[in-house]
């Protein structure tokens, strides 16, 4: 089996995400990208987590990836704790 790793920055831009999947087909894609600092602005999370995840998932689907696995966490407490 072959394992490929991509830097999450590639997935900020759809064209770069397309290039990252250029060696497809893969059996699966595991997205581990995350923003780990507490108390960031909503825009930081939208850009660094949501946008990256959506671009990655869309390109995985377009490339015929059989399984897309998103690993994430939801912080359930306020940023002041």
N, CA, C and O atoms as CSV, one atom per row, in Angstrom:
chain,resi,resn,atom,element,x,y,z
A,1,UNK,N,N,0.826,-1.200,0.000
A,1,UNK,CA,C,0.000,0.000,0.000
A,1,UNK,C,C,0.867,1.259,0.000
A,1,UNK,O,O,1.986,1.266,0.513
A,2,UNK,N,N,0.332,2.291,-0.574
A,2,UNK,CA,C,1.040,3.562,-0.673
A,2,UNK,C,C,0.364,4.578,0.239
A,2,UNK,O,O,-0.864,4.652,0.294
A,3,UNK,N,N,1.162,5.352,0.946
A,3,UNK,CA,C,0.648,6.386,1.832
A,3,UNK,C,C,1.155,7.727,1.342
A,3,UNK,O,O,2.355,7.902,1.130
A,4,UNK,N,N,0.256,8.667,1.163
A,4,UNK,CA,C,0.636,10.016,0.751
A,4,UNK,C,C,0.201,10.999,1.820
A,4,UNK,O,O,-0.903,10.897,2.355
A,5,UNK,N,N,1.059,11.939,2.127
A,5,UNK,CA,C,0.744,12.977,3.096
A,5,UNK,C,C,0.758,14.317,2.388
A,5,UNK,O,O,1.621,14.570,1.547
A,6,UNK,N,N,-0.190,15.173,2.723
A,6,UNK,CA,C,-0.265,16.502,2.127
A,6,UNK,C,C,-0.292,17.541,3.227
A,6,UNK,O,O,-0.880,17.317,4.285
A,7,UNK,N,N,0.332,18.660,2.988
A,7,UNK,CA,C,0.287,19.782,3.901
A,7,UNK,C,C,-1.078,20.439,3.793
A,7,UNK,O,O,-1.571,20.671,2.689
A,8,UNK,N,N,-1.697,20.741,4.941
A,8,UNK,CA,C,-3.057,21.266,4.916
A,8,UNK,C,C,-3.178,22.584,4.168
A,8,UNK,O,O,-4.265,22.918,3.696
A,9,UNK,N,N,-2.104,23.338,4.046
A,9,UNK,CA,C,-2.169,24.616,3.336
A,9,UNK,C,C,-2.657,24.405,1.906
A,9,UNK,O,O,-3.319,25.279,1.347
A,10,UNK,N,N,-2.349,23.284,1.322
A,10,UNK,CA,C,-2.815,22.992,-0.030
A,10,UNK,C,C,-4.327,23.084,-0.144
A,10,UNK,O,O,-4.848,23.461,-1.194
A,11,UNK,N,N,-5.025,22.751,0.908
A,11,UNK,CA,C,-6.477,22.661,0.851
A,11,UNK,C,C,-7.186,23.990,1.112
A,11,UNK,O,O,-8.416,24.048,1.088
A,12,UNK,N,N,-6.433,25.044,1.357
A,12,UNK,CA,C,-7.065,26.356,1.490
A,12,UNK,C,C,-7.595,26.845,0.146
A,12,UNK,O,O,-8.528,27.647,0.100
A,13,UNK,N,N,-7.009,26.370,-0.937
A,13,UNK,CA,C,-7.365,26.823,-2.275
A,13,UNK,C,C,-7.800,25.633,-3.124
A,13,UNK,O,O,-7.065,24.650,-3.215
A,14,UNK,N,N,-8.981,25.696,-3.750
A,14,UNK,CA,C,-9.479,24.565,-4.549
A,14,UNK,C,C,-8.495,24.073,-5.609
A,14,UNK,O,O,-8.360,22.865,-5.802
A,15,UNK,N,N,-7.813,24.975,-6.293
A,15,UNK,CA,C,-6.870,24.551,-7.338
A,15,UNK,C,C,-5.710,23.757,-6.746
A,15,UNK,O,O,-5.244,22.789,-7.348
A,16,UNK,N,N,-5.250,24.161,-5.579
A,16,UNK,CA,C,-4.168,23.432,-4.919
A,16,UNK,C,C,-4.654,22.085,-4.405
A,16,UNK,O,O,-3.915,21.101,-4.432
A,17,UNK,N,N,-5.895,22.042,-3.937
A,17,UNK,CA,C,-6.472,20.773,-3.484
A,17,UNK,C,C,-6.555,19.797,-4.651
A,17,UNK,O,O,-6.294,18.604,-4.492
A,18,UNK,N,N,-6.915,20.306,-5.816
A,18,UNK,CA,C,-6.984,19.454,-7.008
A,18,UNK,C,C,-5.613,18.843,-7.308
A,18,UNK,O,O,-5.510,17.662,-7.637
A,19,UNK,N,N,-4.575,19.650,-7.193
A,19,UNK,CA,C,-3.221,19.154,-7.434
A,19,UNK,C,C,-2.834,18.096,-6.402
A,19,UNK,O,O,-2.166,17.118,-6.738
A,20,UNK,N,N,-3.245,18.284,-5.157
A,20,UNK,CA,C,-2.912,17.325,-4.101
A,20,UNK,C,C,-3.501,15.949,-4.378
A,20,UNK,O,O,-2.941,14.938,-3.955
A,21,UNK,N,N,-4.628,15.903,-5.085
A,21,UNK,CA,C,-5.277,14.634,-5.403
A,21,UNK,C,C,-4.914,14.134,-6.805
A,21,UNK,O,O,-5.549,13.209,-7.311
A,22,UNK,N,N,-3.920,14.722,-7.425
A,22,UNK,CA,C,-3.596,14.364,-8.806
A,22,UNK,C,C,-3.093,12.930,-8.959
A,22,UNK,O,O,-3.143,12.377,-10.057
A,23,UNK,N,N,-2.613,12.327,-7.887
A,23,UNK,CA,C,-2.171,10.932,-7.943
A,23,UNK,C,C,-3.292,9.953,-7.634
A,23,UNK,O,O,-3.042,8.752,-7.538
A,24,UNK,N,N,-4.519,10.431,-7.477
A,24,UNK,CA,C,-5.655,9.558,-7.182
A,24,UNK,C,C,-5.794,8.552,-8.315
A,24,UNK,O,O,-5.353,8.855,-9.423
A,25,UNK,N,N,-6.369,7.396,-8.115
A,25,UNK,CA,C,-7.307,7.128,-7.036
A,25,UNK,C,C,-6.627,6.616,-5.764
A,25,UNK,O,O,-5.633,5.891,-5.801
A,26,UNK,N,N,-7.204,7.021,-4.659
A,26,UNK,CA,C,-6.842,6.510,-3.343
A,26,UNK,C,C,-8.053,5.782,-2.803
A,26,UNK,O,O,-9.178,6.037,-3.232
A,27,UNK,N,N,-7.831,4.883,-1.869
A,27,UNK,CA,C,-8.957,4.204,-1.233
A,27,UNK,C,C,-9.650,5.109,-0.225
A,27,UNK,O,O,-10.869,5.050,-0.061
A,28,UNK,N,N,-8.868,5.947,0.450
A,28,UNK,CA,C,-9.461,6.823,1.456
A,28,UNK,C,C,-8.603,8.064,1.658
A,28,UNK,O,O,-7.439,8.114,1.261
A,29,UNK,N,N,-9.214,9.060,2.287
A,29,UNK,CA,C,-8.542,10.299,2.659
A,29,UNK,C,C,-8.882,10.564,4.118
A,29,UNK,O,O,-10.051,10.522,4.500
A,30,UNK,N,N,-7.875,10.836,4.932
A,30,UNK,CA,C,-8.086,11.165,6.339
A,30,UNK,C,C,-7.669,12.613,6.540
A,30,UNK,O,O,-6.508,12.963,6.332
A,31,UNK,N,N,-8.606,13.447,6.942
A,31,UNK,CA,C,-8.324,14.857,7.194
A,31,UNK,C,C,-8.120,15.054,8.691
A,31,UNK,O,O,-9.048,14.879,9.480
A,32,UNK,N,N,-6.899,15.419,9.075
A,32,UNK,CA,C,-6.559,15.669,10.472
A,32,UNK,C,C,-6.269,17.148,10.729
A,32,UNK,O,O,-5.824,17.508,11.818
A,33,UNK,N,N,-6.513,17.996,9.750
A,33,UNK,CA,C,-6.227,19.424,9.899
A,33,UNK,C,C,-7.117,20.026,10.973
A,33,UNK,O,O,-8.289,19.669,11.095
A,34,UNK,N,N,-6.551,20.944,11.754
A,34,UNK,CA,C,-7.318,21.549,12.838
A,34,UNK,C,C,-6.680,22.854,13.286
A,34,UNK,O,O,-5.512,23.123,13.006
A,35,UNK,N,N,-7.452,23.639,13.971
A,35,UNK,CA,C,-6.959,24.829,14.663
A,35,UNK,C,C,-7.029,24.493,16.144
A,35,UNK,O,O,-8.115,24.263,16.675
A,36,UNK,N,N,-5.890,24.464,16.813
A,36,UNK,CA,C,-5.852,23.966,18.183
A,36,UNK,C,C,-5.843,25.046,19.254
A,36,UNK,O,O,-5.949,24.732,20.439
A,37,UNK,N,N,-5.722,26.288,18.873
A,37,UNK,CA,C,-5.703,27.363,19.871
A,37,UNK,C,C,-7.126,27.726,20.273
A,37,UNK,O,O,-8.001,27.885,19.423
A,38,UNK,N,N,-7.346,27.855,21.570
A,38,UNK,CA,C,-8.653,28.259,22.079
A,38,UNK,C,C,-8.848,29.761,21.914
A,38,UNK,O,O,-7.885,30.528,21.919
A,39,UNK,N,N,-10.090,30.165,21.769
A,39,UNK,CA,C,-10.427,31.573,21.770
A,39,UNK,C,C,-10.112,32.326,20.487
A,39,UNK,O,O,-10.060,33.556,20.505
A,40,UNK,N,N,-9.903,31.641,19.391
A,40,UNK,CA,C,-9.669,32.307,18.116
A,40,UNK,C,C,-10.982,32.921,17.618
A,40,UNK,O,O,-12.067,32.532,18.050
A,41,UNK,N,N,-10.861,33.868,16.721
A,41,UNK,CA,C,-12.063,34.466,16.147
A,41,UNK,C,C,-12.763,33.441,15.263
A,41,UNK,O,O,-12.150,32.477,14.805
A,42,UNK,N,N,-14.045,33.661,15.033
A,42,UNK,CA,C,-14.815,32.753,14.190
A,42,UNK,C,C,-14.217,32.667,12.787
A,42,UNK,O,O,-14.249,31.606,12.164
A,43,UNK,N,N,-13.679,33.766,12.293
A,43,UNK,CA,C,-13.083,33.785,10.954
A,43,UNK,C,C,-11.882,32.842,10.859
A,43,UNK,O,O,-11.681,32.196,9.830
A,44,UNK,N,N,-11.091,32.761,11.916
A,44,UNK,CA,C,-9.940,31.849,11.928
A,44,UNK,C,C,-10.417,30.413,11.771
A,44,UNK,O,O,-9.829,29.641,11.014
A,45,UNK,N,N,-11.479,30.053,12.485
A,45,UNK,CA,C,-12.003,28.692,12.388
A,45,UNK,C,C,-12.632,28.434,11.016
A,45,UNK,O,O,-12.486,27.347,10.458
A,46,UNK,N,N,-13.327,29.429,10.481
A,46,UNK,CA,C,-13.932,29.264,9.150
A,46,UNK,C,C,-12.857,29.036,8.089
A,46,UNK,O,O,-13.000,28.163,7.232
A,47,UNK,N,N,-11.798,29.807,8.147
A,47,UNK,CA,C,-10.735,29.718,7.143
A,47,UNK,C,C,-9.870,28.473,7.348
A,47,UNK,O,O,-9.582,27.747,6.397
A,48,UNK,N,N,-9.461,28.236,8.583
A,48,UNK,CA,C,-8.495,27.179,8.855
A,48,UNK,C,C,-9.063,25.802,9.092
A,48,UNK,O,O,-8.332,24.814,9.034
A,49,UNK,N,N,-10.352,25.715,9.358
A,49,UNK,CA,C,-10.958,24.409,9.623
A,49,UNK,C,C,-12.061,24.110,8.614
A,49,UNK,O,O,-11.983,23.125,7.880
A,50,UNK,N,N,-13.080,24.950,8.574
A,50,UNK,CA,C,-14.237,24.680,7.715
A,50,UNK,C,C,-13.838,24.703,6.239
A,50,UNK,O,O,-14.144,23.766,5.501
A,51,UNK,N,N,-13.164,25.756,5.810
A,51,UNK,CA,C,-12.789,25.876,4.396
A,51,UNK,C,C,-11.847,24.744,3.975
A,51,UNK,O,O,-12.016,24.156,2.907
A,52,UNK,N,N,-10.862,24.446,4.812
A,52,UNK,CA,C,-9.926,23.362,4.510
A,52,UNK,C,C,-10.669,22.034,4.390
A,52,UNK,O,O,-10.435,21.270,3.454
A,53,UNK,N,N,-11.566,21.761,5.343
A,53,UNK,CA,C,-12.316,20.500,5.325
A,53,UNK,C,C,-13.212,20.389,4.099
A,53,UNK,O,O,-13.268,19.338,3.460
A,54,UNK,N,N,-13.912,21.467,3.771
A,54,UNK,CA,C,-14.796,21.435,2.602
A,54,UNK,C,C,-14.019,21.262,1.301
A,54,UNK,O,O,-14.413,20.468,0.447
A,55,UNK,N,N,-12.929,21.988,1.144
A,55,UNK,CA,C,-12.120,21.843,-0.069
A,55,UNK,C,C,-11.569,20.428,-0.196
A,55,UNK,O,O,-11.562,19.849,-1.282
A,56,UNK,N,N,-11.116,19.888,0.906
A,56,UNK,CA,C,-10.570,18.530,0.900
A,56,UNK,C,C,-11.661,17.517,0.565
A,56,UNK,O,O,-11.451,16.642,-0.275
A,57,UNK,N,N,-12.818,17.622,1.208
A,57,UNK,CA,C,-13.918,16.681,0.966
A,57,UNK,C,C,-14.436,16.779,-0.465
A,57,UNK,O,O,-14.701,15.760,-1.102
A,58,UNK,N,N,-14.579,17.987,-0.963
A,58,UNK,CA,C,-15.069,18.162,-2.338
A,58,UNK,C,C,-14.111,17.542,-3.356
A,58,UNK,O,O,-14.535,16.873,-4.299
A,59,UNK,N,N,-12.828,17.773,-3.150
A,59,UNK,CA,C,-11.863,17.223,-4.095
A,59,UNK,C,C,-11.769,15.708,-3.961
A,59,UNK,O,O,-11.573,15.012,-4.957
A,60,UNK,N,N,-11.905,15.194,-2.755
A,60,UNK,CA,C,-11.912,13.739,-2.560
A,60,UNK,C,C,-13.077,13.119,-3.325
A,60,UNK,O,O,-12.908,12.105,-4.004
A,61,UNK,N,N,-14.246,13.718,-3.218
A,61,UNK,CA,C,-15.425,13.208,-3.934
A,61,UNK,C,C,-15.217,13.299,-5.443
A,61,UNK,O,O,-15.517,12.355,-6.173
A,62,UNK,N,N,-14.707,14.427,-5.902
A,62,UNK,CA,C,-14.470,14.632,-7.336
A,62,UNK,C,C,-13.449,13.631,-7.885
A,62,UNK,O,O,-13.521,13.235,-9.048
A,63,UNK,N,N,-12.503,13.228,-7.041
A,63,UNK,CA,C,-11.438,12.317,-7.454
A,63,UNK,C,C,-11.807,10.849,-7.300
A,63,UNK,O,O,-11.008,9.969,-7.620
A,64,UNK,N,N,-13.015,10.582,-6.810
A,64,UNK,CA,C,-13.462,9.200,-6.674
A,64,UNK,C,C,-12.935,8.479,-5.451
A,64,UNK,O,O,-12.893,7.249,-5.427
A,65,UNK,N,N,-12.532,9.229,-4.429
A,65,UNK,CA,C,-12.051,8.613,-3.193
A,65,UNK,C,C,-13.201,7.830,-2.564
A,65,UNK,O,O,-14.319,8.336,-2.461
A,66,UNK,N,N,-12.927,6.602,-2.148
A,66,UNK,CA,C,-13.985,5.732,-1.640
A,66,UNK,C,C,-14.474,6.124,-0.248
A,66,UNK,O,O,-15.662,6.001,0.047
A,67,UNK,N,N,-13.574,6.591,0.601
A,67,UNK,CA,C,-13.945,6.971,1.966
A,67,UNK,C,C,-13.243,8.268,2.341
A,67,UNK,O,O,-12.054,8.442,2.070
A,68,UNK,N,N,-13.987,9.180,2.967
A,68,UNK,CA,C,-13.428,10.425,3.489
A,68,UNK,C,C,-13.644,10.408,4.991
A,68,UNK,O,O,-14.779,10.316,5.458
A,69,UNK,N,N,-12.564,10.497,5.744
A,69,UNK,CA,C,-12.639,10.446,7.203
A,69,UNK,C,C,-12.202,11.795,7.748
A,69,UNK,O,O,-11.081,12.240,7.502
A,70,UNK,N,N,-13.081,12.435,8.479
A,70,UNK,CA,C,-12.812,13.738,9.097
A,70,UNK,C,C,-12.604,13.502,10.588
A,70,UNK,O,O,-13.495,12.993,11.269
A,71,UNK,N,N,-11.432,13.872,11.097
A,71,UNK,CA,C,-11.147,13.748,12.521
A,71,UNK,C,C,-11.117,15.156,13.088
A,71,UNK,O,O,-10.313,15.991,12.674
A,72,UNK,N,N,-11.997,15.406,14.037
A,72,UNK,CA,C,-12.116,16.750,14.582
A,72,UNK,C,C,-12.609,16.673,16.014
A,72,UNK,O,O,-12.919,15.597,16.526
A,73,UNK,N,N,-12.673,17.813,16.637
A,73,UNK,CA,C,-13.219,17.901,17.983
A,73,UNK,C,C,-14.081,19.144,18.052
A,73,UNK,O,O,-13.834,20.124,17.349
A,74,UNK,N,N,-15.066,19.100,18.880
A,74,UNK,CA,C,-15.886,20.277,19.119
A,74,UNK,C,C,-15.654,20.749,20.536
A,74,UNK,O,O,-15.883,20.004,21.489
A,75,UNK,N,N,-15.208,21.963,20.680
A,75,UNK,CA,C,-14.998,22.489,22.022
A,75,UNK,C,C,-16.345,22.884,22.604
A,75,UNK,O,O,-17.088,23.662,22.007
A,76,UNK,N,N,-16.647,22.349,23.753
A,76,UNK,CA,C,-17.967,22.548,24.344
A,76,UNK,C,C,-17.948,23.536,25.498
A,76,UNK,O,O,-18.939,23.672,26.216
A,77,UNK,N,N,-16.841,24.220,25.681
A,77,UNK,CA,C,-16.773,25.217,26.735
A,77,UNK,C,C,-16.289,26.534,26.156
A,77,UNK,O,O,-15.706,26.573,25.072
A,78,UNK,N,N,-16.534,27.599,26.879
A,78,UNK,CA,C,-16.190,28.926,26.369
A,78,UNK,C,C,-14.678,29.143,26.368
A,78,UNK,O,O,-13.940,28.453,27.071
A,79,UNK,N,N,-14.233,30.100,25.578
A,79,UNK,CA,C,-12.821,30.391,25.432
A,79,UNK,C,C,-12.157,30.943,26.676
A,79,UNK,O,O,-10.928,30.968,26.750
A,80,UNK,N,N,-12.942,31.393,27.674
A,80,UNK,CA,C,-12.345,31.950,28.884
A,80,UNK,C,C,-12.012,30.887,29.919
A,80,UNK,O,O,-11.553,31.223,31.010
A,81,UNK,N,N,-12.229,29.621,29.611
A,81,UNK,CA,C,-11.933,28.547,30.575
A,81,UNK,C,C,-10.684,27.808,30.185
A,81,UNK,O,O,-10.279,26.872,30.875
